[in-house]
Amino acid sequence: MTIKTVMLEDLTWPLVEKALIDGYKTVLVPVGSIEQHGYHLPLATDSLFGEALAKRLAEKMGKTLVAPVIRPGCSVHHMGFPGSLDVSPATLMSVVRDVCFSLDHHGFEYIILIPTHGGNFAPVATVTQEIAPKLKANLVAMGDLMSLIGKMQEAAVEMGIPREAVGGHACAGETSIILAYRPDLVRMKETKPGYMGPFTTMYQRKGFKAVSPTGVMGDPRPSTKEAGELMIEKITEMYLTAIKRELG
């Protein structure tokens, strides 16, 4: 039997057993969402982003599998837009907890959580601290949202896209990434600019729609597939460095 994919959900149980015997001891767990992303991106944007990033990381790390994306996420501030789904922080933490214990049970030695939706970062960090001492596996969470956005902005500028266009939600950053990973789901003719001010948490207090009626923070119109590829690469390299630092 040959392992032809890094995606855990695409494997049979004998293939997972073989992978573990062959040294596939690391598993990446993306934590995404189902929520509005403007007029032009699918509700699954954060989940697709997490999957794309985890696959790239797994390929670079070697002997690494990617667990199914956990979704939906903590998206209460997007509930003003039809289709958005929200779970409470307690519910998300419970799901993350059970997934980690399952992976630990099967013998994975390194479990790495990768949140790609802003509302998930705090719950993921909290549950990581809670359950890490209870697992045989080493548990690590990639937990710096602003560094993630910073890498998107860095790549955007290198590709000639204005930094302010990458505002953090359905912007030139996320749009470029989905253009690189699932271009069939992007409706570029429907792109509209959104809130272009400084990144704040005002949307968490008032709801995203009160801040941006389009559902966008930034401007998706300058997005390109090439910029998305560079963003994925830069974030991957940042996370590889963080993982090496955490796991030694």
C-alpha positions in Angstrom: 0.0 0.0 0.0 1.3 3.5 -0.9 0.4 6.8 0.8 -0.5 9.0 -2.2 -2.2 11.9 -0.3 -1.5 13.8 3.0 -5.2 14.1 3.6 -6.2 11.8 6.5 -9.9 11.7 5.4 -8.9 10.3 2.0 -7.1 7.3 3.5 -8.4 3.9 4.6 -7.7 2.8 8.1 -5.1 0.3 7.0 -3.3 3.1 5.1 -3.4 5.3 8.3 -2.0 2.3 10.3 0.8 1.9 7.7 1.5 5.6 7.7 2.0 5.6 11.5 4.3 2.5 11.3 6.2 4.3 8.5 6.9 7.3 10.7 4.0 9.7 9.9 3.8 10.8 13.5 2.8 14.5 12.9 -0.8 15.6 12.1 -1.9 19.1 11.2 -5.4 20.2 12.2 -6.8 23.3 10.4 -9.5 25.1 12.3 -11.7 27.1 9.9 -15.2 28.6 9.6 -18.3 28.8 7.5 -19.1 32.5 7.2 -19.6 35.3 4.8 -16.7 36.6 2.7 -18.2 39.4 0.7 -20.0 39.2 -2.6 -17.2 37.2 -4.3 -15.8 34.5 -2.0 -17.4 31.3 -0.7 -18.5 30.8 2.9 -15.8 28.1 3.2 -13.0 30.6 2.5 -11.3 30.3 5.9 -11.6 26.5 5.8 -10.2 26.3 2.3 -7.3 28.6 3.4 -6.6 26.3 6.3 -6.6 23.3 4.1 -4.3 24.9 1.5 -1.9 26.0 4.1 -1.8 22.7 6.0 -1.3 20.7 2.7 1.7 22.9 1.8 3.1 22.6 5.3 2.7 18.8 5.3 4.5 18.5 1.9 7.4 20.6 3.2 7.6 18.8 6.6 7.4 15.3 5.2 5.9 12.3 7.1 3.0 14.5 8.0 -0.8 14.1 7.5 -3.6 16.7 7.5 -6.7 16.1 9.5 -10.1 17.2 8.3 -10.7 21.0 8.7 -12.7 21.7 11.8 -15.7 23.8 10.9 -17.8 25.9 11.5 -16.1 28.3 13.9 -16.7 31.2 16.2 -18.4 33.6 13.8 -21.0 35.4 15.8 -19.9 38.8 14.4 -20.8 37.6 10.9 -24.3 36.5 11.6 -25.8 39.6 10.0 -25.0 38.0 6.7 -27.1 35.0 5.4 -25.4 31.6 5.4 -22.8 32.3 8.1 -22.7 29.6 10.8 -21.6 30.2 14.4 -20.7 27.9 17.2 -19.8 29.1 20.7 -16.2 29.2 21.9 -17.1 26.3 24.3 -18.4 24.2 21.5 -15.4 24.8 19.3 -13.1 24.0 22.2 -15.0 20.8 22.9 -14.6 19.7 19.3 -10.9 20.6 19.2 -10.4 18.7 22.5 -12.1 15.5 21.2 -10.3 15.6 17.9 -6.9 15.9 19.7 -7.7 13.1 22.1 -8.7 10.9 19.1 -5.5 11.6 17.2 -3.5 11.1 20.4 -5.2 7.7 20.9 -4.1 6.5 17.5 -0.5 7.3 18.3 0.3 10.6 16.6 3.2 12.2 18.5 2.8 15.8 17.2 -0.5 17.5 16.8 -0.4 21.1 15.4 -3.5 23.3 15.4 -3.8 25.8 12.6 -6.6 28.4 13.0 -7.3 30.5 9.9 -10.3 32.5 11.1 -9.8 35.4 13.5 -12.5 34.4 15.9 -11.0 31.0 16.5 -7.5 32.0 17.6 -8.4 32.7 21.3 -10.5 29.5 21.8 -7.8 27.4 20.2 -5.1 29.0 22.4 -7.2 28.4 25.5 -8.0 24.7 24.8 -4.4 24.1 23.8 -3.3 25.2 27.3 -6.0 23.1 28.9 -5.4 19.8 27.2 -1.7 19.8 26.3 -0.7 18.3 29.7 -3.3 15.5 29.3 -2.0 14.2 26.0 0.9 11.9 25.3 1.4 13.8 22.0 3.1 17.2 21.8 0.3 19.8 21.1 1.1 23.1 19.5 -1.1 25.9 18.2 -0.1 28.5 15.6 -1.6 31.5 17.3 -0.6 34.9 15.9 -3.3 36.4 13.8 -1.5 39.7 13.2 1.6 37.9 12.0 -0.5 36.0 9.5 -2.1 39.2 8.1 1.4 40.8 8.1 2.7 38.0 5.8 -0.2 38.5 3.5 0.6 42.3 3.4 4.3 41.6 2.8 3.6 39.4 -0.1 1.0 41.8 -1.5 3.4 44.7 -1.6 6.1 42.5 -3.3 3.5 41.7 -6.0 2.5 45.4 -6.5 -0.7 45.3 -4.4 -1.3 48.2 -2.0 -0.8 47.1 1.6 -4.1 48.7 2.6 -6.0 46.4 0.2 -5.1 43.5 2.6 -7.4 44.3 5.5 -7.9 40.9 6.9 -11.3 39.7 5.6 -12.4 38.9 2.0 -9.6 41.3 1.0 -6.8 41.1 -1.5 -5.1 38.6 0.8 -7.8 36.0 1.2 -9.0 36.5 -2.3 -5.6 36.0 -3.8 -5.1 32.8 -1.7 -8.4 31.3 -2.9 -7.5 32.3 -6.5 -4.4 30.2 -6.0 -6.1 27.3 -4.4 -9.7 27.2 -5.7 -10.1 29.7 -8.5 -13.4 28.1 -9.5 -15.0 29.4 -6.4 -14.0 33.1 -6.8 -16.4 35.5 -8.5 -14.0 38.3 -9.4 -16.7 40.3 -11.3 -18.5 40.7 -8.0 -15.6 42.1 -6.0 -16.3 45.3 -4.1 -14.1 47.3 -1.6 -15.0 47.3 2.0 -13.9 49.0 5.2 -10.4 50.5 4.6 -9.6 51.9 8.0 -7.2 50.6 10.6 -7.6 47.0 11.9 -9.6 47.1 15.1 -11.9 44.9 17.0 -14.9 47.3 16.6 -16.6 44.7 14.4 -16.7 42.3 17.4 -18.7 44.9 19.4 -21.1 46.1 16.7 -21.2 43.1 14.3 -19.3 43.0 11.0 -22.1 44.4 8.9 -22.2 47.6 10.9 -18.5 48.2 10.0 -18.6 46.9 6.4 -22.0 46.5 4.6 -20.2 44.6 1.8 -18.7 42.1 4.3 -15.2 43.0 3.3 -12.3 44.5 5.2 -9.8 45.8 2.6 -10.1 45.7 -1.2 -10.2 42.5 -3.1 -10.1 44.0 -6.6 -6.2 43.9 -7.0 -6.1 40.2 -6.1 -4.0 37.8 -8.2 -3.3 34.1 -8.2 0.4 34.8 -8.2 0.1 36.9 -5.1 -1.9 34.1 -3.4 0.9 31.6 -4.2 3.4 33.9 -2.6 1.2 34.5 0.5 0.8 30.8 1.0 4.6 30.3 0.7 5.5 33.1 3.1 3.0 31.9 5.7 4.2 28.4 5.3 7.8 29.4 5.9 6.8 31.4 9.0 4.9 28.5 10.4 7.8 26.0 9.7 10.1 28.2 11.7 7.5 28.4 14.6 6.9 24.7 14.6 10.7 23.9 14.7 11.0 26.4 17.5 8.2 24.8 19.5 9.0 21.2 18.9 12.8 21.4 18.8 
